[in-house]
Amino acid sequence: MLVVGIETTCDETGVAVLQIKSKRFLLKSNVVASQVKIHKKYGGVFPTLAKREHKKNLPIVFKKALKEANIREKEIDLISVAVGPGLEPCLWVGVNFAKDVAKKLNIPLIAVNHLEAHILLNFLYIKNFDIFPAIALVVAGGHTQLFLMETIGKYTLLGETRDDSAGECFDKVARLLGLGYPGGPAIEKLARFKVKNAKLKITLPRPMIKQNNYDFSFAGLKTAVLYDFLKRPENVRKSKEYKILVAKEVQQAVIDVLISKMLRAQDEFGAASIILGGGVVANDELKKQCIQQAKLRAPECKVFFPKKELCTDNGLMIAMAGYFHKDKSTRDYDTIKVDANLRVC
């Protein structure tokens, strides 16, 4: 079976070809065209420009993915496309393209939830399914959500951000410090530097970490950085030492909150595993501390991360999700609609 996944939810145009043979997943190609350079000067994604770039890039990326996979269009068995959540103008580019290809080939089309796809991507590496129940954490772009996953397709939302997501917090702090966009990688890079004999001390809050729920709030963390920034003299604000210390502290604050809530949920629900997905989980420090803390507090619990290069949006995760939900595919293409605010559950 050959599944083609199409991703256009935000600022990456992704197409992947996935082959399923004897219940084994074989990645044939995974092509992504990033728009980061275009949106960098805006400090975030500009939807109109993103839509334009998707329309320009998608036919090229699709053709390249098929060429790298060494397949012809008529060999495709299923088209899988992300229908939300995301930026509505961008989503429609992918959905309309997917409909056109599916109609042309007279093959089924499956609508996929982008957030669920971040989690299901991990099953590219998971060899057996004795991992349920699982705690699933999605930290992607504008989303920070924690789920109890009883099996694929059966989720209970435990908590989510009440305001800014972790990714939005990183972006806004990076903009304040003049680090550019996207903020997450910029903060992670700066946080790796060591400061000897630091003259400054920066302590930031861990929002909601002690509250008896699984919700998140990162707007207050961003505001705390702003207040600290405003009280400093200009020469301190512009110093590399200050920026490094803020990057270290804000990164650690986010990590502390995410891991605390995640491991508390694992303990409460007796989860056999923890599955993470989304762009923010590409952070090496988050991965290292998550594995260390899980080993200490829940030694029998397995922890799954996607490969670093697959944490950001891509067509492969959409193809994976499409395969798992292939029974819901349709040839009634007009029933496939975009939902910019689509929820996992």
C-alpha atoms as one frame of an Amber mdcrd trajectory, in Angstrom:
protein
   0.000   0.000   0.000   1.291   3.448  -0.941   0.004   6.445   1.025   0.801
  10.052   0.096   0.592  12.601   2.925   0.041  16.314   2.250   0.761  18.981
   4.888   0.000  22.723   4.511  -1.303  23.754   7.937   1.137  26.610   8.542
   4.438  27.519   6.891   5.807  24.159   5.743   4.709  22.560   2.493   5.187
  18.828   2.980   4.567  15.758   0.840   5.631  12.233   1.774   5.253   8.792
   0.261   4.842   5.965   2.757   4.757   2.299   1.833   3.133  -0.246   4.126
   4.337  -3.759   3.469   3.648  -6.710   5.794   2.609  -4.201   8.483   6.010
  -2.512   8.214   6.355   1.180   7.424   8.836   2.069   4.706   9.512   5.755
   4.143   9.946   6.253   0.405  10.266  10.052   0.446   9.569  13.034   2.675
   9.977  16.431   1.015   9.457  19.714   2.885   9.644  23.281   1.565  10.060
  25.674   4.500   8.950  29.318   4.470  10.964  30.400   7.530  13.130  32.878
   5.586  10.050  34.558   4.130   8.275  35.035   7.476  11.380  35.854   9.508
  11.108  39.607   8.972   7.530  39.559  10.334   8.512  37.669  13.490   5.822
  35.088  12.739   3.770  33.538   9.969   1.966  35.940   7.642  -1.077  33.899
   6.432  -1.510  35.560   3.014   2.131  35.017   2.126   2.000  31.460   3.472
  -0.978  30.637   1.253   0.792  32.067  -1.795   3.920  30.014  -1.120   1.927
  26.819  -0.602   0.188  27.302  -3.960   3.534  27.818  -5.634   5.424  25.053
  -3.838   2.903  22.230  -3.505   2.924  20.981  -7.144   6.735  21.108  -7.128
   7.072  19.320  -3.779   4.503  16.696  -4.830   6.371  15.944  -8.045   9.710
  15.781  -6.211   8.316  13.421  -3.549   7.044  10.996  -6.192  10.339  11.178
  -8.065  12.390  10.481  -4.908  10.063   7.586  -4.060  10.488   6.286  -7.619
   6.753   5.820  -8.116   4.172   6.996 -10.622   0.909   8.712  -9.708  -1.198
   5.711 -10.732   0.551   3.573  -8.086  -0.797   5.695  -5.201  -3.466   3.884
  -3.162  -4.533   6.626  -0.726  -4.171  10.402  -0.391  -4.016  11.755   3.182
  -4.355  15.484   3.855  -4.309  17.655   6.973  -7.640  19.494   7.354  -6.863
  21.239  10.666  -6.083  22.766  12.998  -4.060  25.468  11.272  -4.315  28.601
   9.166  -7.492  28.314   7.096  -6.120  29.826   3.840  -3.151  27.443   3.987
  -5.289  24.408   4.801  -7.502  24.962   1.769  -4.476  24.917  -0.556  -3.569
  21.409   0.612  -7.151  20.129   0.694  -8.025  21.388  -2.801  -4.797  19.977
  -4.221  -5.435  16.608  -2.535  -8.997  16.532  -3.904  -7.770  17.214  -7.433
  -5.202  14.405  -7.275  -7.658  11.940  -5.727 -10.339  12.743  -8.347  -7.844
  12.414 -11.170  -6.711   8.979  -9.942 -10.133   7.911  -8.618  -8.623   6.849
  -5.298  -9.824   7.409  -1.712  -9.012  10.537   0.260  -8.675  10.737   4.041
  -8.943  13.887   6.194  -6.353  13.971   8.987  -6.045  15.865  12.259  -2.676
  17.622  12.253  -2.165  17.381  16.035  -2.983  13.680  16.213  -0.551  13.160
  13.337   2.299  14.556  15.465   1.668  11.749  17.964   1.041   8.962  15.429
   4.339   9.722  13.713   6.019   7.899  16.609   4.519   4.621  15.399   7.033
   4.679  12.589   9.456   3.343  15.241   7.159   1.596  17.735   7.390  -2.099
  16.921   4.664  -3.427  19.207   1.503  -1.945  20.621   1.789  -3.005  24.274
   2.241   0.651  25.186  -1.316   1.574  26.163  -2.643   3.392  28.019  -0.260
   6.199  27.096   0.096   9.844  28.005   0.450  11.924  24.845   1.877  15.445
  24.907   1.644  17.682  21.840   3.763  20.840  21.931   3.424  22.284  18.458
   3.205  25.905  17.295   0.073  27.339  18.875  -0.797  24.162  20.777   0.172
  22.613  24.107  -2.138  19.715  24.943  -1.959  16.656  27.192  -4.021  13.532
  26.431  -4.752  10.130  27.860  -4.444   7.782  24.868  -6.232   4.469  25.380
  -5.447   3.330  21.860  -5.016   4.918  18.431  -8.068   7.090  17.824  -9.325
   7.021  21.417  -8.238  10.067  23.420  -9.282  11.978  26.502  -8.096  15.565
  26.795  -6.521  16.049  30.222  -5.354  19.626  29.847  -4.273  22.348  27.454
  -2.938  25.873  27.476  -5.315  28.564  28.671  -3.492  31.261  26.728  -0.112
  31.127  24.967   1.391  27.792  24.016   4.998  26.934  24.868   5.982  27.624
  21.268   4.304  31.045  21.268   6.061  31.887  24.523   9.440  31.046  22.983
   8.648  33.114  19.888   7.638  36.189  21.906  10.614  35.994  24.269  12.975
  35.565  21.314  11.450  38.631  19.639  11.912  40.663  22.835  15.576  39.656
  23.023  16.154  40.301  19.324  16.902  36.647  18.550  14.697  36.353  15.482
  12.146  33.786  14.335  11.446  30.954  14.985  12.030  31.507  18.679  12.347
  27.937  19.960  15.543  26.976  18.106  17.044  30.431  18.772  16.458  30.153
  22.526  17.719  26.560  22.610  20.922  27.558  20.788  21.594  30.468  23.156
  20.788  28.399  26.244  23.647  26.023  25.409  26.239  28.704  26.245  27.804
  28.642  29.699  28.180  31.807  31.747  31.049  31.782  34.247  30.807  33.995
  37.312  27.479  35.443  36.237  26.798  38.859  37.746  23.081  38.657  37.045
  20.454  36.437  38.594  17.215  35.730  36.764  14.401  33.705  38.298  11.168
  33.141  36.405   7.887  31.538  37.550   6.737  28.022  36.640   3.084  28.857
  35.834   0.435  26.445  37.170   3.037  23.812  38.064   1.519  23.203  41.513
  -2.133  23.473  40.521  -4.179  20.293  40.768  -4.982  20.090  37.052  -3.272
  19.400  33.752  -3.729  22.802  32.146  -0.893  25.088  31.088  -0.376  28.846
  30.934   2.684  30.373  29.319   1.484  33.962  28.797   2.515  34.796  32.368
   5.993  33.436  31.780   6.382  35.687  28.750   5.114  38.651  30.795   7.580
  37.883  33.608  10.409  38.042  31.072   9.070  41.393  29.833   8.967  42.850
  33.361  12.501  41.669  34.049  13.645  43.098  30.704  12.086  46.520  31.375
  13.696  46.930  34.788  17.212  46.365  33.413  19.468  49.161  32.128  19.843
  49.243  28.353  23.458  48.042  28.441  22.371  44.950  30.425  19.458  44.191
  28.083  21.800  44.196  25.103  24.506  42.108  26.764  25.061  38.536  25.657
  25.220  37.403  29.290  21.699  38.673  29.961  20.272  37.066  26.838  21.914
  33.725  27.646  20.609  33.741  31.212  17.064  34.603  30.104  17.181  31.892
  27.429  18.361  29.310  29.965  15.741  30.243  32.539  12.761  30.504  30.196
  13.669  27.195  28.557  14.005  25.502  31.956  10.732  26.979  33.170   8.868
  25.525  30.177  10.610  22.156  30.583   9.815  21.996  34.307   6.106  22.623
  33.733   5.763  20.199  30.819   7.576  17.344  32.565   5.837  17.897  35.905
   2.335  17.726  34.406   3.206  14.863  32.076   4.714  12.622  34.777   1.926
  13.403  37.229  -0.577  12.269  34.579   1.467   9.123  33.935   1.345   8.280
  37.621  -2.357   9.033  38.081  -3.486   6.962  35.100  -0.857   4.227  35.345
   0.291   4.833  31.794   2.648   2.310  30.224   4.255   4.941  28.015   4.653
   8.630  27.225   4.465   9.773  23.610   5.554  13.268  22.579   5.163  15.183
  19.344   5.404  18.653  17.829   8.056  21.192  16.941   8.980  22.119  20.523
   9.891  18.509  21.393  12.838  18.838  19.011  14.469  20.649  21.957  17.395
  18.453  23.067  17.287  19.632  26.673  13.580  18.787  26.948  14.228  15.321
  25.564  17.208  14.686  27.868  15.427  15.813  31.027  12.205  14.022  30.114
  14.026  10.698  29.715  16.028  11.254  32.919  12.987  12.190  35.013  10.871
   9.349  33.633  13.619   6.850  34.436  13.758   8.128  38.026  10.046   8.454
  38.700   8.543   5.768  36.448  11.290   3.298  35.462   8.876   0.883  33.717
   7.398   3.640  31.558   8.589   3.860  27.938   9.195   7.313  26.441   8.863
   7.975  22.711  10.074  11.007  20.731  10.125  11.441  16.952  13.525  11.942
  15.344  14.583  15.566  15.702  14.228  16.315  11.989  10.641  14.964  12.012
   9.329  17.023  14.945   8.394  19.977  12.758   5.495  19.747  10.296   5.927
  17.249   7.455   3.959  15.049   5.085   5.152  11.820   6.690   3.150  12.368
   9.871   0.045  13.033   7.744   0.634   9.834   5.774   1.026   7.852   9.019
  -2.225   9.245  10.438  -3.966   8.600   7.113  -2.936   4.947   7.185  -4.229
   4.422  10.730  -7.573   6.002   9.807  -7.819   4.581   6.289 -11.197   3.000
   7.075 -12.647   6.522   7.205 -11.404   7.417   3.717 -13.895   8.456   1.046
 -14.376   9.013  -2.667 -17.072  11.567  -1.889 -14.445  14.301  -2.052 -16.797
  17.218  -1.465 -17.390  16.017   2.100 -13.767  16.855   2.979 -13.795  20.269
   4.665 -11.235  22.443   6.432 -11.564  23.127  10.166  -8.977  25.650  11.355
  -9.933  24.963  14.991 -10.186  21.176  14.723  -9.702  19.347  18.023  -8.375
  15.868  18.688 -11.240  15.188  21.100
